[in-house]
Amino acid sequence: MTTLQNTASVAQAATSSRSLWQLGWQRLKRDRIGFACLWIVAGFIALALASWAGLVGRGWNDEIAVSYAPPTFLYQQEHKLAPASANQASSESKAQRLLPQEDPIWAETKAAYKNRDKYVVPEVKKESSLTFGADIRGRDLLDKVIKGTSTSLSVGFFGALLSVVIGAALGACAGFFGRKIDDFLMWFYSVFTAMPDMLLLLAFAAVAGRGLGTVILVLSLTSWPGTFRLVRAEFIKLRSREFVLAADAIDASSARRMFVHILPNISHLLLVQFSLLMVGLIKYEVILSFLGFGVDVRQVSWGSMLAEVPEELLQGYWWQLAMVVVFMSVLVTAFSMLTDALRDALDPRAAAK
């Protein structure tokens, strides 16, 4: 009987010792859609890291094809339909050539041909089509969209990380200390959120200029209020709990109580907030770059690619738009569904069931 009780107590202790993160990971693995979205997001992150390392998308700025070279499958279809017309055009061009005795400047042309090799730059043969098409300068759209993915993901990741740090630090101070510090930070929060988000974003971007670092800084400085409000409410709720009062009784410093005892208990909320912000900042980067306030002209992102689309669509070239839409829709959809799955998996009330 004693042995059975000891075994049961050991099993219960092993079960109860699992942390919130371990329970959340188990719940996430049981969610097939959320777990599949996790792998999709991980694949995009690996693609972005490979691009930054120069393993893929390195030659995105090389002009290797003719202007607006179509995708390979379209090029093959067009040339299968009209081979006779090409032969006819070739014969017509031959018929229009002048004979030497009919050309009034034939002698001067013949003399100029003697020095031709000194001045003529050898012509590089460019591809007539690429697998996914080319833009106006003949750049490969696949390499271009991969490089744009790394840029947009970098903006979303570092912008969301800096935004969470700013919002968590201000919210922790307001919620833990209260009184005048809370009053001042709440007043600053109210003034900051009174202005429209897009107007504030464009104003910051216009003043700071263009560039990858500027976009990250602008987006983080304008997206912290949501994290601030969340962290402040959680600190107000947790600062009077028993474990915080016990830390105060043993003379723990305010910084230790804030960042060692309280902050780890809301880390799962910050992770979900980080995921939400990352999706939102990727969209904002696309908007800024589309309007001309985003990345530098020497860089490429999804927004800068979409800025070229209106002119292309007027001429019937749709493949750059299709590439950006496919990559962006897959990543944003997967990230949004992963955020919902993380919210469910890391909910302490759900994990305790």
Rosetta blueprint (number, residue, H / E / L):
1 M L
2 T H
3 T H
4 L H
5 Q H
6 N H
7 T H
8 A H
9 S H
10 V H
11 A H
12 Q H
13 A H
14 A H
15 T H
16 S H
17 S L
18 R L
19 S L
20 L H
21 W H
22 Q H
23 L H
24 G H
25 W H
26 Q H
27 R H
28 L H
29 K H
30 R H
31 D L
32 R H
33 I H
34 G H
35 F H
36 A H
37 C H
38 L H
39 W H
40 I H
41 V H
42 A H
43 G H
44 F H
45 I H
46 A H
47 L H
48 A H
49 L H
50 A H
51 S H
52 W H
53 A L
54 G L
55 L L
56 V L
57 G L
58 R L
59 G L
60 W L
61 N L
62 D L
63 E E
64 I L
65 A E
66 V L
67 S L
68 Y L
69 A L
70 P L
71 P E
72 T H
73 F H
74 L H
75 Y H
76 Q H
77 Q H
78 E H
79 H H
80 K H
81 L H
82 A L
83 P H
84 A H
85 S H
86 A H
87 N H
88 Q H
89 A H
90 S H
91 S H
92 E H
93 S H
94 K H
95 A H
96 Q L
97 R L
98 L L
99 L L
100 P H
101 Q H
102 E H
103 D L
104 P L
105 I L
106 W H
107 A H
108 E H
109 T H
110 K H
111 A H
112 A H
113 Y H
114 K H
115 N H
116 R H
117 D H
118 K H
119 Y H
120 V L
121 V L
122 P L
123 E L
124 V L
125 K L
126 K L
127 E E
128 S L
129 S L
130 L E
131 T L
132 F L
133 G L
134 A E
135 D L
136 I L
137 R L
138 G L
139 R E
140 D E
141 L H
142 L H
143 D H
144 K H
145 V H
146 I H
147 K H
148 G H
149 T H
150 S H
151 T H
152 S H
153 L H
154 S H
155 V H
156 G H
157 F H
158 F H
159 G H
160 A H
161 L H
162 L H
163 S H
164 V H
165 V H
166 I H
167 G H
168 A H
169 A H
170 L H
171 G H
172 A H
173 C H
174 A H
175 G H
176 F H
177 F H
178 G L
179 R H
180 K H
181 I H
182 D H
183 D H
184 F H
185 L H
186 M H
187 W H
188 F H
189 Y H
190 S H
191 V H
192 F H
193 T H
194 A H
195 M L
196 P L
197 D H
198 M H
199 L H
200 L H
201 L H
202 L H
203 A H
204 F H
205 A H
206 A H
207 V H
208 A H
209 G L
210 R L
211 G L
212 L H
213 G H
214 T H
215 V H
216 I H
217 L H
218 V H
219 L H
220 S H
221 L H
222 T H
223 S L
224 W L
225 P H
226 G H
227 T H
228 F H
229 R H
230 L H
231 V H
232 R H
233 A H
234 E H
235 F H
236 I H
237 K H
238 L H
239 R L
240 S L
241 R L
242 E H
243 F H
244 V H
245 L H
246 A H
247 A H
248 D H
249 A H
250 I L
251 D L
252 A L
253 S L
254 S H
255 A H
256 R H
257 R H
258 M H
259 F H
260 V H
261 H H
262 I H
263 L H
264 P H
265 N H
266 I H
267 S H
268 H H
269 L H
270 L H
271 L H
272 V H
273 Q H
274 F H
275 S H
276 L H
277 L H
278 M H
279 V H
280 G H
281 L H
282 I H
283 K H
284 Y H
285 E H
286 V H
287 I H
288 L H
289 S H
290 F H
291 L H
292 G L
293 F L
294 G L
295 V L
296 D L
297 V L
298 R L
299 Q L
300 V L
301 S L
302 W H
303 G H
304 S H
305 M H
306 L H
307 A H
308 E L
309 V H
310 P H
311 E H
312 E H
313 L H
314 L H
315 Q L
316 G L
317 Y L
318 W L
319 W H
320 Q H
321 L H
322 A H
323 M H
324 V H
325 V H
326 V H
327 F H
328 M H
329 S H
330 V H
331 L H
332 V H
333 T H
334 A H
335 F H
336 S H
337 M H
338 L H
339 T H
340 D H
341 A H
342 L H
343 R H
344 D H
345 A H
346 L L
347 D L
348 P H
349 R H
350 A H
351 A H
352 A L
353 K L
